Amino acid sequence: MKAHRLAHGVALSDIVAQVRALFEVDGKPEPKLGDTLLSAYESGYKRPGPEYLHYLCAVYRVEPDDLGYRSPCICGRGHATRPAETAGGPGPAAVPSQREPGPRPPAETDALIGAVVVPAPDDRHWISVRNPRGPDRADGPASIDVGEEDIVLRRTLLSLLAGSGVVTLDGQILGAVDNLRRKMDDTLVSATVSPTMLDQWEETTLGYGQQYQATPSLRMLCDVLLDFSEVRRMADKRQPVELQERLLRIAAQLSGLSGLIMINLGDHRLARSFFRTARTAADETGDRKLRAWVTVREALVPMYYGDPREALHLARKAQDLAGRDPSVAAAMAPAVEARALGQLALRGRGD
């Protein structure tokens, strides 16, 4: 389900708005579906009921099997095509007498308008999630913050998934990566998110750490930065103190992981920038272990691309931050320090 949403380039709130709009058009009470519940469906923590599954299939124009559910839809008909289309050709849609069809802009049958992913049979009003206000977002922003960077990364990710030739790390991708990092910097120095959603983001971030060695770098970068972008949007407004620290921790870890990937891709400038962003977020949390985690990984940049003396300094700083308590940084920092000392010895520079 999440793959379909990301492929269309829309946020959780957009899908919720579309489902609610379909409920309203069908004359049903407003559903209790929200961002948190939809996120739980995407993560597999909960399963949508038959009615919600029907409307989600209608929004994505797919069958339940395509969303990962083997049960048939309660409507008994397919969602991949318009109800008005039959084997003999297009026919008139069954329009209830009390409902007037809303105006429709001229477009292709399956074309998307803005971020719209709802199928629009002739008996339904054309609803755009880019409408600045709606029943679900009375106090919300006037538009959805999906930038050009997200589009570039999604296009790259889809090309990698489709196996359509070799995708190179060109200037467009690097520009999108750096612009996204700058936006996170702006957000950090400038909403409310549920604890359940933060639990899911923390599990996702942990999963990236486990996949790091086995996933191609560019593919990993696209996955990480798409989530990084969503975390930035969640952090766009100050959160309650108890949630803000967790959100900053996720931002620091995703930014640090992006820095490691940029090392693998050979761009040490962007790697340093990502680690600087990670340091900003980690410093806000006040967590010494997290700061040590970021610092010891930042030491890899000068060790591979710069002066081993700087790597030695950062490794020792990470050890000081980690202290005597067991942690990943406490185990990694001495190894980085030893390697930096070895490089200095080879250069004939004693410490």
N, C-alpha and C positions, 0 to 999 in steps of 0.2 A: 504493500500500500504506500509506504514511504517512497519507494522507487518511482511509482507513478506520479506522486506529488512533485518530487524533485525534477522529474523529466519535464513536467509542465512548467516548472519554475515559479511555483506559488507557495505561499506560506500556509501554516496551519489555519490561521484565522480566515484566510480566503476560502478554504474548503468548508469551514464551519459556516461562513456567511452564505455559501451556495446551498448547503443542506437546509439551513433555516429558511432561505428564500423559497426553496421547493416545498417545504412544509407549509409556508404561508400561502403559496399559490394553490396548493391542494386543499386549502381550507382547514388545516390541522393546527392544533395548539403548538406554540413555539417549543421545539425540542430542548432537552437539557444538554445536548451535545455542546462541548466547549473544547478549547485548545488542549487542555489536560487530558480529557477523555479520548480525543482523537489521537493524541500522542501515545496514549496507552494502547490503543488499537494498533498503531504502527509498530510499536515495540513488541507486541505479542503478549502484553500483560493482561489484556482483556480482549474479549471477542464481541464484536458488535451483534446486537440482536437482529432478527429478520428484517425489521422495519428500517433500522439504521443501515444495514447492509444493502438493502434495496436502493436507498437514496445515495449512498456512497458509490454504488455501481452506476447510478444515473449520472452522478457528477463526473466520474472518470470515463464514462462510456465504455465500460468493460463488464465482463461477467464475474461472478463471485470467484471462480477458479483463478482468474487473473490477479485477484487481490489476495489469494492464498487460502480461500475458503471453498471447500468442496460441495457444500450444500447448495441446492438450487435457490434462485431468488423467488421470493413470495409472489412476485408479479406474474411469473410463468412465461415471460417473454424476454427476448434478448435486449441488451442495453448497448450493444456495439453499433447498432444502426438506429435510425429514427423509427418510431412506431409507425409513422406514415408511409414507410417504404415497405413494399411487399414484393413477392417474387414476380408479380405481373407489372411492377413499376410503381411509381409514387402514386399514392392516393390521398384523399383528404383525411386529415386527422379527425378523430372523434372529439369534437369540441363541446363541452357541456353548455347548455343554453344560457346558464347564468354567468358564464365567464367570457369576457371579451379578450381576444388575443392582443397582446401589447405590441407596440411598434418594433420592428426588427430592422437593423441596418443591413444593407446588401452585403453578403459575404458568402464564401464557400460553405458547403454543407458542414464540414468539420473544422472550419477555420476558428482560431481563437481570437477573441477581441480583447486586447490588453492581457489580463491574467485570467480570462474566463475559461473554465473547463467544463461548464455545465452544458449538457445537450439541451437544445432549445427547440422542442417540438412546437408546432404552430399554435398549440393551445396554452402556451406558457409565455409569460412576459420575459423579455430579454433583460437579464440582470447582469450587471458588471460589478465585479468585486472592487473595481477601482472607483466606484461611487464613493465620494468622501464620507458619507454618513449612511448609517443603516440601523436596523433595529438592534444589531449586536454590537455596534461600536458608536454609541451616541457621543462619547467623549474621545473617540479614537483619533488617530492621525488622519490627515486629509488624503493620504495616499500610502500605498504599500512600498516599503523601502527595499526594493529589489534593484540593485545597481547593475551597471554594465559589467562589473567584475564577476558577479554571479553568473551572468549570461555566458561570459567567456569560459569560466571554469566548467559550467554545465556542458557547454558544447564540447570542450576538450574531453570531459569525462565520458560523454556519450560516444565520442569518436574512439576512445580507448576501449570501451565496452563492446563496440561494434566491430573492433579489429580492422578498421578501415585505414590501412596503411600505417606509416610511421608518423607519430605525432611528435613534433619537435618543440623544444622549449624556446619559443621565439619571443620577440619583443612584446607582442600583444599579451601573451600569458604572463610574462614577467611584470609588465605594467599593471595588469589586473591584480597580481599577487601583492605588489607593493602598495597599490591604492587601497586594497582591503586592509592591509596592516596599518596604514595611516588612519583609516577610519576607526579602527579599534583604538589606536592611540588617542584620537579625538574623543572617543566615547569614555575612555578611562579617566580622562581629566575633566570632563564636563560636570507604572511598570511593576509591575509586581509580577513575579513568576512563582509558580507553585513549588513546594518542596518535592512533590512527586516528579515534576518535570526535571528538576535539578538532579534527582536520583538517576533518572534515565540518561542525562547528559554525562554524569560522572561515570556511569557504566560504559557509555559509548567511548569516552576518552580512554578509559582503561583498556577497552578492546583495541583501540588504535595502537596502544603501546605493545600489545601482544601480536598485532599483525605487522608491525613495523619491519621486521626482518624478512617476511615472506611475501610482501606486496611490492610491485614495481613502484619506484619513487614518484613518478609523475601521477600515476593513478592514486597513490596514497595522498599526494599533495592536494589533488582535487577533492577527495573525500573529506580530508581534514579541514580544508579551507571553506567548504560549503557549510560544515557545521560551525566553524569559526565565525562565519558570517551571521548565522542564526544566533549564536551566543552574543555577538556584538549588538544585534537588534534587541535582544532581551535586556542587555545592559545599557540600552540607550537612555533609560531613566534610572535614577537612583532607586535601589531596592531597600526593603527593610534590612537592618544591620545584619540579622542572623542569616539572611539569604544572600546579601551582597558579597560576603566573604566567600561563600561557596561558588558564586558565579565568577568572581575574580580568580579563584583557584582553577576553574575550568579554562578560563581565558588564558591564564599563564601556561597551563599544560599544553593546550592546543597550539599556542604561539611557540613554545619551546620545541614541540614536535615538528612544527613547520620549519623552524630553524635547522633542526637535524636533517630534514629532508632536503632543504636548500644546500646543505653541505654535500649531500650525496649527489645533487644535481650540478654541483660545481660553482654555485653563485655565493661566494663568501660575503659579498656586500649585503645581499638580502638576508643571509643567515644572521649576520650581526644585527640587522634591523629587527628581525623577529625576536632575537634573544633580548634586545633592548625593550621591546614591547612586553615580553614575558617578565622581565625584571620589574617593569612598572607595575604590572598586575600583581606579581608575587610580593613586592614591597608593601602594597596596599593591604595584603592579608596579614602581614606581621608574622607569618609562619616561617621559622628559620629553616625547617627541613625543605619546604618548597623553594625557598630562596637558594638553598644549597643545591637542590636538584637542577634549577635553572643555571646556576653559576658553573657547575662542573661540566654541563653540556656546552655551555658557551666557551669553555676552555678548549673545546675541540676545534673551534674556528682558527685561533692563532696557531694551534699545534699543527694543523694541516696546511694553512695558507699564510701564516704570519711568522711572528717571532716566538720561539719556544719559551722565552722568558716571560712573555705575557701569559702563555698557557700555564706556566709554573705558578705565577702569581694568582691566577684564577683558581687553580686546583687547590692551593693552600687556603685561599679565602673560602672555598667550598668546605674544606675540612673544618675550618673555624666555625662556620655556620652550622654544620651538621652536628658538631659536638661529639660526645661519646655514645650517644644513643644509636642503636643499629638502624641503618637506613640505606637506601640505594646510593645516595650521594656519598655517605660515609665509606662505602665499599669501593665506589668508582674513583673518588678523588685521589687516593694514594696511587692507583694505577696510572692515572693521567699525570700525576706529579713525577712518577718514576720515568715515564716515557719522555716527558719534557726534559728531565735531567739527562736522559740518554742522548737526546738530540743536541743538548748543549755540550755534552762531552765530545760528541762527534765533531762539533764545530770548534772545539778547543777552547770553550768558554767555561771555566770552572765557576761554581757558585760559592 
